[in-house]
Amino acid sequence: MQFPGKHWQGSRLPFSLRFILAFGKVTFSSCLGTQGTQYETNNVDFKVGADGTVFAARELRIPSEQVAFTVTARDRRTAKRWDAVVRLLVAQTAHSGHKQTGKKSAALDPSPPPSDTLMPWPQLPSASGLRRQKRDWVIPPINVPENSRGPFPQQLVRIRSDKDNDIPIRYSVTGVGADQPPMEVFSIDSMSGRMYVTRPMDREERASYHLRAHAVDMNGNKVENPIDLYIYVIDMNDNRPEFINQVYNGSVDEGSKPGTYVMTVTANDADDSTTANGMVRYRIVTQTPQSPSQNMFTINSETGDIVTVAAGLDREKVQQYTVIVQATDMEGNLNYGLSNTATAIITVTDVNDNPPEFTASTYAGEVPENRVETVVANLTVMDRDQPHSPNWNAVYRIISGDPSGHFSIRTDPVTNEGMVTVVKAVDYELNRAFMLTVMVSNQAPLASGIQMSFQSTAGVTISVVDINEAPYFPSNHKLVRLEEGVPTGTVLTTFSAVDPDRFMQQAVRYSKLSDPANWLHINATNGQISTAAVLDRESLYIRNNVYEATFLAADNGVPPASGTGTLQIYLIDTNDNAPELLPKEAQICEKPGLNAINITAADADVDPNVGPYVFELPFVPASVRKNWTITRLNGDYAQLSLRILYLEAGVYDVPVIVTDSGNPPLSNSSIIKVKVCPCDDNGDCTTVGAVAAAGLGTGAIVAILICIVILLTMVLLFVMWMKRREKERHTKQLLIDPEDDVRDNILKYDEEGGGEEDQDYDLSQLQQPEAMEHALSKAPGVRRVDERPVGAEPQYPVRPVVPHPGDIGDFINEGLRAADNDPTAPPYDSLLVFDYEGSGSTAGSVSSLNSSSSGDQDYDYLNDWGPRFKKLADMYGGGEED
């Protein structure tokens, strides 16, 4: 119970409290707190502790059934005091160790009756005129053990008001566990005020309850203010510790020192962690394997941290440990606590504590000269660290013996071998062998304190194999300069090759590989090149004044080897080409002064053997200089014009002499065809003038026109003849009489019957009687009574979009077969209708029809029609009856 926080104006509390000892003590608590409150009693047999607990000061016997004493609470700061009367009811018990004598005893009952609580009420004014303020008690918490076996309902406490002596009072409780979910955990006798718990409690489900007790009269009027009831569920050790994970995985580096942290395991206990029920302690039960020691790890009993306790972790010997960890509550008491276990798997991680070592001290290999990207030796190493990890992966280095960098060592990612590879071609004539010193290490540095092994270094001997190398031309491409036109047989140069195989006695032979103009000749023994024809700079085989030829040098080794070289001949130009006049044809008006012809020259040579050019007219014939004149424009151009006032229209060959500026100069007389024609005012040749200038006279023009008219007349006559022939073909009479025309005879065969004598018969009488109904129902004029069969129609072939000539025959044959097998295609088979002959048929038999109409018939003539009709002749001519 708790003293109120409000201050009373008197010296004593206006109510008394009466308890029955439930668990051997009564606890007072004040709103002032335990530090500012001091408790005293007026009975030396009882004392009150600093926390408000009332206890017996000594073992005593109670002479009566009730003991009353006063508890005084003082406030040290204000010196105020409060008094409360405590009455103890002594129950009859049979205490352990005492005989039941019927005497009253103060011994505690394990299941004592609950205490009675008198609820406070308002106080009247005192004699001094002061009015007390109303104060409330806070009832001490009610402790209920969980998992109680009953019987239920089990009484917890009794609540009473001082006014129940005057008026009937009804009690009730509210709150979680009473009228709020979970419902009806607690109940109260409304008349007596006894409160019960109705079922076993579970602290892990709910640890405490807060209820409010109410007191009302029979009319429901509040008699007392509600008081708070706090019910705490006392924890019992009914839950085992549960590990968060059943299997824990951790790792620790090999070679770790004692005390190295590995992992933490955690177990939770649902019981109260403030009591021994929920205090979990850890220990290691077993360790597998027990190598190199059975106690390689230890665990902090409170935190669950696993650390190493011994040295000697070696991944190469033990890669994994399995540790069984036990968690026990009751602070690890194995006798009373509950336990559970989990597995901790500790992996020993690799560190680079093993340097790689060569499996041999020396290695050997050989390589042909001039080969690259060739593996010449495989270096094998051994490393006890974890494969395919940086601690295991090997790195090779050449530390001596290869100053020019001919070799490199690559690591095979699968086998970890070192592959000595040629990356730069070696020459047997320079180095016949290599002595390499190779070192191996790991990608990861070695662990602290680990030194490299002397076996991490090895020697590699590589022998170079001599092979037949091809001769080569030292100067390639070789350039030679000379003037064009040198005579045949002139020696140009010696284009010799060198054989790199100095240690082989071999001869080199030369030959031409490419000589487009076939101008050169090479000596097969010494490579001397001479001309086989005159070299012309203006040839089509010259590019930028250079002529290229390729030669082959081959040795007589085994196998033979050859090399090529290119000779470039730069030809210096000489004046060996006379200039040519341009243009070759021109046009000019017949009268001078209207226009002139611009002429120039083209020379195959190059400067200085080209322009400026000199243009002049020859003296012979004299008419040239009489009719024409040349006017110089510049070094490359001149104008040709008429010298006379008029020249008859026509085509004239005007010779012009052109001379270049070479040394010595060359001249050329060229002819230019000039068309002289009448011109209009603009200086352009007229149409008639152009024809005249072409050299056609009037007679020639008339002859051409006559030929055109004759050709058109012949075409017209041929067309008229074709139309007349077509008309006569359509109007020509037939050569035979229409009555004898076989085409008309064929058209008459569409009727079938017994001849002229049968034309008067009604063929409908041959139908079956039961089949006549649908025939009579047809419209007049319809003679056919055969019907189209009903059934599935066959699929006719589809003609291809782009037919092939070879597919036309197949298409026709497939269509014919489909038509033959199509019962729905006309003409329909009438035999299906006429096949009924016998009794009941209005047609009778075929023989009776024949005898009644024409008498006996001779069917022998059917034999002359072919084998198909011979069967009919035998059928009808061979017997008298059907």
ZASEMI-230959 format. One record per residue (C-alpha): residue in three letters; z, y, x. Coordinates in pm, whole numbers, padded with zeros to 5 digits, always signed. Each point is the difference from the previous one (the first is absolute). Example, Ala and Ser with C-alpha at 12.3 -4.5 7.8 and 13.67 -1.06 7.14 Angstrom:
BEGIN
ALA+00780-00450+01230SER-00066+00344+00137
This chain:
BEGIN
MET+00000+00000+00000GLN-00063+00354+00116PHE+00197+00316-00036PRO-00201+00271-00169GLY-00158+00287+00187LYS+00150+00265-00231HIS+00345+00140+00070TRP+00291-00049-00240GLN+00239+00287-00059GLY+00303-00228-00019SER+00175-00226+00245ARG-00071-00332-00171LEU-00301-00169-00155PRO+00013-00011-00381PHE-00079-00372-00023SER+00101-00328+00145LEU-00210-00289+00130ARG+00082-00361-00031PHE-00171-00277+00205ILE+00025-00369+00041LEU-00063-00100+00362ALA-00342-00158+00006PHE-00049-00071+00367GLY+00337+00074+00147LYS-00038+00377+00024VAL-00055+00313-00205THR-00211+00281+00144PHE+00041+00369-00072SER-00262+00254+00096SER+00016+00373-00038CYS-00277+00247-00045LEU+00151+00184+00296GLY-00099-00282+00235THR+00214-00216+00221GLN+00025+00248+00285GLY+00160+00277-00210THR+00221-00226-00211GLN+00341-00152+00077TYR+00148-00277-00223GLU+00369-00081-00056THR+00194-00232-00232ASN+00355+00014-00126ASN+00040-00377+00046VAL+00068-00127+00349ASP-00145-00340-00090PHE-00349+00149-00039LYS-00207+00224+00218VAL-00333+00180-00032GLY-00239+00003+00293ALA-00207+00295+00110ASP-00299-00139-00193GLY+00205-00018-00325THR+00076-00372+00014VAL+00333-00105-00157PHE+00156-00300+00168ALA+00339-00172+00018ALA+00202+00105+00299ARG+00176-00336+00021GLU+00025-00333-00173LEU+00212+00051-00309ARG+00090-00143-00332ILE-00045+00204-00313PRO+00310-00028-00224SER-00181+00099-00317GLU-00346-00037-00145GLN-00086+00359+00068VAL+00054+00226+00298ALA-00069+00371-00025PHE-00012+00254+00281THR-00153+00340+00062VAL-00280+00076+00241THR-00013+00357+00127ALA-00314+00155+00151ARG+00030+00320+00206ASP-00272+00236+00114ARG+00071+00090+00360ARG-00194+00324-00016THR+00140+00145-00325ALA+00331-00190-00007LYS-00062-00091-00364ARG+00109-00338-00128TRP-00082-00241-00278ASP+00199-00292-00138ALA-00112-00320-00169VAL+00214-00279-00146VAL-00105-00353+00097ARG+00125-00294-00201LEU-00046-00350+00143LEU-00005-00292-00241VAL+00114-00321+00167ALA-00167-00319-00122GLN+00145-00350+00011THR-00175-00190+00288ALA+00040-00327+00186HIS-00050+00131+00352SER-00103-00223+00283GLY+00305-00109+00198HIS+00246+00067-00289LYS+00117-00219-00273GLN-00053+00120-00354THR+00349+00110-00092GLY-00083+00225-00288LYS+00114+00302+00195LYS-00205+00316+00020SER-00194+00048+00317ALA-00209+00278+00149ALA-00246-00239+00159LEU-00373+00076-00065ASP-00201-00214-00235PRO-00353-00090+00117SER-00120+00068-00355PRO+00244+00259-00128PRO-00033+00173-00333PRO-00179+00331+00010SER+00170+00336+00020ASP+00058+00235-00291THR-00129+00356+00032LEU+00151+00276-00212MET-00258+00266-00065PRO+00106+00364+00048TRP+00046+00242-00284PRO+00039+00382-00031GLN+00348+00140+00058LEU+00186+00254-00212PRO+00128+00327+00155SER+00321-00041+00199ALA+00323+00178-00070SER-00087+00261+00256GLY-00308+00089-00200LEU-00247-00134+00255ARG-00280-00226-00126ARG-00097-00299+00204GLN-00367-00057+00063LYS-00139-00334-00109ARG-00057-00236+00291ASP-00179-00339+00017TRP+00080-00309+00197VAL-00267-00174+00197ILE+00066-00367-00042PRO-00004-00192+00330PRO-00310-00220+00041ILE+00016-00342-00156ASN-00109-00271+00239VAL-00168-00310-00144PRO-00103-00288+00228GLU-00358-00120-00038ASN-00085-00356-00097SER+00326-00047-00190ARG+00017-00331-00183GLY+00185+00144-00298PRO+00105-00087-00258PHE-00185+00282-00176PRO+00061+00246-00142GLN+00244+00091+00276GLN+00236+00292-00052LEU-00023+00279+00254VAL+00224+00283-00124ARG+00174+00131-00307ILE-00039+00363-00103ARG+00263+00167-00217SER+00072+00347-00121ASP+00351+00140-00044LYS-00099+00089-00354ASP-00056-00356-00110ASN+00366-00006-00103ASP-00064+00270-00256ILE-00348-00072-00136PRO-00239-00296+00015ILE-00252+00051+00274ARG-00336-00170+00065TYR-00124-00045+00356SER-00355-00035+00131VAL-00190+00011+00329THR-00348+00132+00073GLY-00232-00008+00295VAL-00216-00243+00195GLY+00126-00350-00068ALA+00152+00090-00334ASP-00244+00169-00237GLN-00277+00050+00257PRO-00203-00267+00176PRO+00114-00240+00118MET+00173-00021-00337GLU+00337-00154-00081VAL+00106-00077+00355PHE+00328+00166-00094SER+00169+00006-00338ILE+00324+00153-00134ASP+00232-00091-00281SER-00015+00311-00213MET+00356-00040-00125SER+00193-00121+00302GLY-00210+00180+00264ARG-00041-00315+00212MET-00329+00006+00195TYR-00169-00324+00103VAL-00285-00114+00221THR-00220-00244-00188ARG-00189-00183+00279PRO-00005-00056+00373MET-00091+00304+00208ASP-00259+00016+00278ARG+00057+00275+00255GLU-00351-00037+00136GLU-00132+00074-00349ARG+00235+00295-00061ALA+00291+00102+00219SER+00184+00242-00230TYR+00027+00121-00357HIS+00107+00335-00137LEU+00141-00012-00351ARG+00173+00255-00218ALA+00293-00095-00226HIS+00040+00176-00336ALA+00296+00020-00244VAL-00057+00113-00363ASP+00198-00025-00319MET-00109-00198-00303ASN-00211+00291-00118GLY-00187+00013+00326ASN+00171+00316+00121LYS+00052+00025+00373VAL+00361-00053+00088GLU-00028+00010+00378ASN-00260+00123+00244PRO-00217-00281+00141ILE+00112-00141+00329ASP-00221-00146+00276LEU+00026-00363+00092TYR-00155-00117+00332ILE-00050-00373+00034TYR-00096-00135+00340VAL-00134-00350+00048ILE+00179-00158+00295ASP-00248-00166+00233MET+00012-00370+00069ASN-00188-00174+00281ASP-00265-00155-00221ASN-00318+00099+00188ARG-00138-00137+00321PRO-00162+00231+00252GLU-00376+00009-00049PHE-00237+00072+00287ILE-00274+00251-00071ASN-00252-00240+00159GLN+00034-00369+00040VAL-00202+00011+00321TYR+00021+00284+00251ASN-00252+00051+00276GLY+00083+00178+00318SER-00116+00019+00357VAL+00140+00064+00343ASP-00173+00038+00332GLU+00036-00281+00245GLY+00231+00076+00286SER+00208+00240-00212LYS+00347+00079+00123PRO+00313-00108-00192GLY+00080+00240-00279THR-00363+00068-00093TYR-00041+00065-00371VAL-00214-00255-00183MET+00026+00052-00377THR+00240+00062-00289VAL+00073-00237-00287THR+00158+00132-00318ALA+00184-00177-00279ASN+00132+00169-00311ASP+00303-00113-00205ALA+00014+00103-00363ASP+00381-00001+00011ASP+00207+00311+00065SER-00082+00119+00350THR+00336+00178+00026THR+00180-00329-00025ALA-00017-00312+00206ASN-00211-00157-00275GLY-00298+00213+00103MET+00064+00033+00373VAL-00268-00212+00172ARG+00017-00127+00353TYR-00282-00167+00198ARG-00011-00276+00253ILE-00264-00217+00170VAL+00022-00363-00103THR-00272-00163+00210GLN-00269+00092+00250THR-00314-00206+00059PRO-00096-00078+00272GLN+00315+00022+00207SER-00184+00099+00315PRO+00077+00127+00254SER+00336+00047-00174GLN+00136-00095-00339ASN+00129+00353-00051MET-00293+00225+00081PHE+00077+00239-00287THR+00303+00144-00174ILE+00039+00193-00322ASN+00219+00294-00092SER+00227-00142-00268GLU+00008+00322-00203THR-00348+00154+00043GLY-00211-00315+00037ASP-00170+00124+00319ILE-00128-00286+00214VAL-00007+00068+00374THR-00055-00208+00309VAL+00313-00127+00167ALA-00145-00194+00293ALA-00281+00048+00249GLY-00289-00237+00055LEU-00243+00066-00285ASP-00333-00133+00122ARG-00300-00010-00236GLU-00178-00248+00224LYS+00286-00247-00063VAL+00122+00083-00351GLN-00222+00212-00224GLN+00216+00002-00312TYR+00361-00048-00107THR+00127-00092-00346VAL+00347+00133-00073ILE+00202-00089-00313VAL+00221+00293-00103GLN+00291-00038-00244ALA+00145+00282-00211THR+00354-00052-00140ASP+00204+00232-00224MET+00381+00031+00001GLU-00051+00167+00339GLY-00147-00319+00139ASN+00289-00231-00102LEU-00169-00339-00009ASN+00287-00154-00197TYR-00009+00240-00295GLY-00329+00185+00031LEU-00338-00085-00145SER-00290-00042+00243ASN-00376+00000+00013THR-00253-00050+00279ALA-00334+00140+00110THR-00248-00079+00276ALA-00083+00242+00278ILE-00316-00081+00193ILE+00002+00176+00337THR-00329+00013+00186VAL+00014+00050+00374THR-00276+00250+00070ASP-00199-00013+00316VAL+00035+00244+00287ASN-00222+00004+00302ASP+00236-00190+00224ASN-00264-00240+00136PRO-00274+00147+00219PRO-00342-00170-00018GLU-00074-00237+00286PHE-00331-00137+00124THR-00033-00375-00024ALA-00175-00005+00338SER+00023+00217+00309THR-00377+00014+00059TYR-00308-00016-00220ALA-00369-00033+00089GLY-00331+00082-00164GLU-00360+00086+00075VAL-00256+00238-00143PRO-00376+00037+00049GLU-00096+00335+00139ASN-00131+00270-00233ARG+00178-00153-00303VAL+00230+00209-00221GLU+00236-00085-00287THR+00049-00347+00144VAL+00341-00171+00010VAL+00046-00144+00348ALA+00362-00127-00019ASN+00277-00065-00255LEU+00356+00084+00105THR+00274-00190-00183VAL+00359+00124-00027MET+00323-00127-00152ASP+00239+00221-00196ARG+00305-00138-00182ASP+00034+00303-00227GLN-00111+00001-00362PRO-00374-00070-00018HIS-00237+00269-00121SER+00258+00272+00040PRO+00000+00295+00243ASN+00254-00194+00204TRP-00252-00287+00038ASN-00339+00172+00009ALA-00123+00012+00359VAL-00157+00298+00173TYR-00196-00072+00320ARG-00074+00242+00281ILE-00204-00033+00319ILE+00215+00160+00270SER-00226-00063+00300GLY-00331-00152+00113ASP-00238+00189-00232PRO-00037+00361+00118SER-00337+00047-00170GLY+00122-00118-00340HIS-00232-00297-00045PHE+00255-00201-00203SER+00242+00046-00286ILE+00246-00242-00162ARG+00013-00025-00377THR+00271-00183-00191ASP-00089-00275-00245PRO+00203+00090-00314VAL+00044-00366-00096THR+00074-00180+00325ASN+00136+00301+00195GLU-00226-00098+00289GLY-00152+00258+00232MET-00380-00006+00009VAL-00137+00141+00325THR-00325+00168-00108VAL-00279+00161+00201VAL-00050+00355-00125LYS-00212+00127+00291ALA-00274-00210+00158VAL+00076-00144+00343ASP-00254-00038+00282TYR+00002-00307+00217GLU-00157+00194+00285LEU+00297+00242-00004ASN+00295-00221-00101ARG-00009-00375+00018ALA+00358-00045-00126PHE+00296+00193-00145MET+00373-00062+00057LEU+00190+00153-00291THR+00375+00040-00042VAL+00100-00002-00365MET+00332+00094-00167VAL+00106-00085-00354SER+00256+00176-00220ASN+00079+00035-00370GLN-00086+00267-00248ALA+00371+00068-00045PRO+00212+00091+00302LEU+00247-00253+00130ALA+00352+00010-00134SER+00263+00182+00197GLY+00109-00198+00301ILE-00304-00233-00001GLN-00214+00004+00315MET-00365-00099+00045SER-00058-00350+00129PHE-00185-00064+00324GLN-00216-00234-00208SER-00132+00302-00193THR-00256+00055+00280ALA-00292-00228+00090GLY-00316+00000+00208VAL-00354-00042-00135THR-00293-00099+00224ILE-00344+00078-00141SER-00313-00126+00174VAL-00331+00179-00055VAL-00302-00229-00046ASP-00328+00123+00147ILE-00295+00000-00237ASN-00363+00094+00052GLU-00023+00370-00076ALA-00320+00172-00093PRO-00173+00229+00250TYR+00025+00366-00083PHE-00201+00311+00089PRO+00223+00258+00175SER-00200+00293-00134ASN-00063-00064-00361HIS-00187+00197-00144LYS-00206+00090+00305LEU-00217+00316-00017VAL-00326+00050+00196ARG-00206+00324-00006LEU-00374+00008+00074GLU-00323+00161-00115GLU-00210-00170-00260GLY-00329-00148+00096VAL+00112-00166+00326PRO-00240-00278+00096THR+00060-00365-00073GLY+00211-00182+00257THR+00215+00299+00090VAL+00353-00111+00096LEU+00251+00185-00213THR+00340-00133+00111THR+00201-00312+00080PHE+00219-00094-00297SER+00230-00265+00151ALA+00305-00173-00149VAL+00327-00113+00159ASP+00152-00347-00052PRO+00380+00032-00029ASP+00054-00363+00105ARG+00054+00067+00369PHE+00124-00351+00065MET-00306-00166-00152GLN-00332-00016+00184GLN-00238+00091-00281ALA-00347+00157-00019VAL-00092+00271-00250ARG-00342+00009-00168TYR-00144+00301-00187SER-00224+00021-00302LYS-00109+00245-00265LEU+00188-00004-00327SER-00160+00300-00169ASP-00309+00198+00112PRO-00155+00148-00318ALA-00320+00133+00163ASN-00024-00275+00264TRP-00021+00266+00269LEU+00242-00154+00254HIS+00030-00298+00231ILE+00320-00131+00166ASN+00028-00216+00307ALA+00189-00314-00105THR+00178-00028+00334ASN+00108+00348+00103GLY-00034+00200-00322GLN-00265+00242+00127ILE-00171+00178-00291SER-00360+00123+00018THR-00254+00127-00249ALA-00235-00244-00171ALA-00193+00273-00184VAL-00036+00379-00007LEU+00305+00166-00156ASP-00091+00257-00263ARG+00261+00250-00112GLU-00187+00061-00324SER+00024-00371-00099LEU+00171-00106-00322TYR+00251-00201+00206ILE+00144+00318+00154ARG+00310+00160-00152ASN+00094+00343+00135ASN-00215-00058+00312VAL+00196-00322+00077TYR-00131-00356+00010GLU+00261-00281-00021ALA-00034-00357+00123THR+00265-00277+00012PHE+00021-00261+00275LEU+00189-00330+00028ALA+00185-00126+00308ALA+00097-00371-00015ASP+00178-00220+00253ASN-00035-00373+00057GLY+00362-00088-00065VAL+00133-00270-00232PRO-00032+00106-00267PRO-00248+00277+00081ALA+00109+00355-00074SER-00209+00311-00043GLY+00044+00372-00031THR-00227+00280-00119GLY-00081+00341+00135THR-00194+00294-00143LEU-00243+00210+00205GLN-00086+00346-00128ILE-00317+00167+00137TYR-00023+00374-00053LEU-00371+00096+00004ILE-00090+00346+00125ASP-00292+00149-00192THR-00338+00066+00163ASN-00291+00186-00158ASP-00190-00305-00111ASN-00071+00095-00362ALA-00249+00265-00108PRO+00091+00220-00298GLU-00139-00077-00349LEU-00123+00275-00235LEU+00175+00045-00334PRO-00093+00005-00281LYS-00295-00237-00019GLU-00136+00152-00324ALA+00010+00351-00146GLN-00161+00220-00268ILE-00142+00353+00029CYS-00192+00242-00218GLU-00371+00051+00061LYS+00051+00371+00060PRO+00211+00119+00296GLY+00300+00220-00030LEU+00157-00182-00295ASN+00186-00267+00194ALA+00021-00190+00332ILE+00117-00343+00127ASN+00322-00030+00205ILE-00040-00265+00269THR+00247-00148+00249ALA+00026-00304+00230ALA+00219-00310+00042ASP+00074-00152+00339ALA+00180-00334+00061ASP+00136+00132+00328VAL+00309+00213+00036ASP+00063+00334+00161PRO-00144+00124+00235ASN-00306-00210-00079VAL-00052+00150-00345GLY-00061+00361-00112PRO-00088+00273+00016TYR-00343-00127-00102VAL-00343+00152+00051PHE-00238-00024-00302GLU-00375+00067+00055LEU-00337-00082-00151PRO-00261-00192+00202PHE-00325+00163+00103VAL-00206-00289-00121PRO-00121-00002-00266ALA-00057+00375-00012SER+00043+00015-00380VAL+00372-00063+00040ARG+00072+00321+00184LYS-00262+00177-00220ASN+00172-00093-00330TRP+00368-00032+00103THR+00256+00183+00205ILE+00359-00078+00119THR+00275+00259+00018ARG+00317-00082+00200LEU+00328+00053-00187ASN+00255-00128+00255GLY+00040-00279+00254ASP-00015-00272-00265TYR-00209+00146-00286ALA-00345+00159-00045GLN-00231+00091-00294LEU-00347-00138-00071SER-00218+00231-00213LEU-00367+00080-00082ARG-00185+00226+00236ILE-00300+00060-00233LEU+00006+00178-00336TYR-00105-00300-00207LEU-00015-00375+00053GLU-00147-00238-00252ALA+00253-00219-00177GLY+00042-00344+00148VAL+00201-00207+00249TYR-00032+00094+00366ASP+00128-00185+00308VAL+00134+00268+00232PRO+00081-00119+00357VAL+00302+00166+00164ILE+00111-00050+00362VAL+00383-00009+00048THR+00157+00019+00348ASP+00373-00052+00078SER+00213+00154+00278GLY+00060-00314+00205ASN-00057-00037+00370PRO-00280-00073+00014PRO-00087+00115-00355LEU-00176-00233-00243SER-00259+00102-00257ASN-00125-00166-00315SER-00293+00085-00228SER+00096-00062-00361ILE-00203+00034-00321ILE+00139+00183-00300LYS-00179-00050-00334VAL-00028+00336-00171LYS-00100+00020-00367VAL-00177+00327-00072CYS+00000+00087-00372PRO-00050+00297-00237CYS+00331+00167-00081ASP+00135+00211-00280ASP+00163+00339+00037ASN+00325-00162+00113GLY-00171-00182+00284ASP+00022-00345-00163CYS-00295-00237-00024THR-00161-00029-00344THR-00057-00340-00165VAL-00374+00006+00045GLY+00047+00124+00347ALA+00236-00288+00081VAL-00255-00251-00119ALA-00273+00167+00195ALA+00220+00011+00299ALA+00052-00374-00031GLY-00374-00045+00074LEU-00131-00099-00355GLY-00322+00160-00115THR-00125+00055-00355GLY-00195-00323-00006ALA+00305-00201+00096ILE+00206+00157-00274VAL-00269-00073-00265ALA-00021-00362+00113ILE+00374-00044-00039LEU-00010+00140-00356ILE-00284-00233-00102CYS+00196-00303+00125ILE+00300+00099-00207VAL-00211+00032-00322ILE-00163-00340+00055LEU+00340-00166+00047LEU+00139+00145-00323THR-00309-00112-00195MET+00041-00358+00120VAL+00363-00011-00111LEU-00092+00128-00349LEU-00277-00260-00045PHE+00235-00283+00098VAL+00261+00105-00256MET-00258+00016-00281TRP-00130-00347+00089MET+00351-00151-00015LYS+00066+00146-00347ARG-00328-00130-00140ARG+00059-00349+00135GLU+00344-00010-00163LYS-00150+00103-00337GLU-00270-00271+00015ARG+00260-00266+00077HIS+00193+00082-00319THR-00311+00007-00228LYS-00164-00324+00129GLN-00035-00278-00270LEU+00153-00348+00037LEU-00240-00265+00125ILE+00121-00264-00255ASP+00045-00004-00375PRO+00343+00114-00124GLU+00032-00318-00205ASP-00022-00206+00320ASP+00234+00221+00199VAL+00270-00217+00142ARG+00253+00278-00043ASP-00048-00008-00380ASN+00026-00381-00002ILE+00327+00018+00187LEU+00139+00244-00257LYS-00074-00248-00281TYR+00215-00273+00146ASP+00322+00163-00124GLU-00023-00205-00323GLU+00117-00358-00010GLY-00095-00251-00264GLY-00207-00309-00084GLY-00338+00172-00011GLU-00199+00176-00270GLU+00096-00257-00257ASP+00371+00092+00046GLN-00038+00373-00059ASP+00066-00037-00375TYR+00339-00163+00053ASP+00325+00193-00024LEU+00168-00072+00332SER+00332+00107-00142GLN+00018-00338-00170LEU+00067-00153+00343GLN+00336+00175+00017GLN+00320-00188-00073PRO+00121+00059-00354GLU+00336+00129+00112ALA-00171+00247+00239MET-00216+00163-00270GLU+00267+00227-00142HIS-00007+00248+00287ALA-00383-00008+00006LEU-00026+00092-00368SER+00240+00286+00053LYS-00235+00169+00251ALA-00226+00289-00094PRO-00352-00078-00125GLY-00262-00039+00266VAL+00230-00164+00255ARG-00153-00337+00076ARG+00217-00111+00292VAL+00316-00182-00088ASP+00115-00091+00347GLU+00311+00184+00114ARG+00112+00128+00338PRO+00269-00231+00131VAL+00343+00150+00042GLY+00153-00053+00344ALA+00067+00150+00337GLU-00304+00160+00158PRO-00078-00092+00359GLN+00013+00258+00276TYR-00342+00113+00114PRO-00038+00102+00365VAL+00020+00371+00081ARG-00289+00138+00192PRO+00111+00155+00331VAL-00024+00378+00035VAL-00202-00028+00322PRO-00184-00334-00032HIS-00123-00182+00304PRO-00348-00158-00024GLY+00151-00338+00076ASP+00242+00035-00298ILE-00266+00051-00269GLY-00079-00373-00029ASP+00368-00091-00019PHE+00056+00264-00268ILE-00284-00136-00219ASN+00117-00364+00038GLU+00359+00088-00087GLY-00112+00194-00309LEU-00220-00292-00110ARG+00284-00251+00031ALA+00230+00231-00198ALA-00259+00039-00280ASP-00059-00376-00021ASN+00373-00062-00039ASP+00051+00281-00255PRO+00020-00148-00354THR+00018+00350-00150ALA-00338+00110+00136PRO-00297-00013-00244PRO-00203-00188-00102TYR+00276-00207-00154ASP-00030-00376-00008SER-00117-00084-00358LEU+00049-00371+00064LEU+00370+00058-00054VAL-00089+00081-00360PHE-00277-00255-00060ASP+00176-00300+00156TYR+00125-00128-00336GLU-00235-00257-00152GLY+00097-00283-00230SER+00140-00059-00345GLY+00090+00310-00188SER-00249+00217+00191THR-00249+00188-00214ALA-00252-00021+00285GLY-00009-00375+00026SER-00128-00155+00323VAL-00275+00117+00232SER-00208-00312-00068SER+00013+00057-00373LEU-00115+00356+00044ASN-00289-00108+00214SER-00109-00274-00238SER+00027+00222-00304SER-00196+00285+00149SER-00272-00137+00220GLY+00035-00374+00008ASP+00005-00198+00320GLN-00042+00214+00304ASP-00132-00091+00345TYR+00226+00139+00271ASP-00188-00146+00293TYR-00140+00339+00090LEU+00353+00098+00109ASN-00039-00224+00305ASP-00263+00239+00133TRP+00251+00288-00003GLY+00219-00132+00277PRO+00303-00223+00058ARG+00226+00218-00213PHE-00205-00062-00314LYS-00058-00368+00078LYS+00351-00084-00126LEU-00081+00171-00333ALA-00323-00199-00029ASP+00188-00323+00059MET+00271+00100-00248TYR-00226+00093-00290GLY-00314-00202+00078GLY+00163-00323+00103GLY+00193-00069-00322GLU-00046+00047-00371GLU+00350+00093-00087ASP+00230+00266+00122
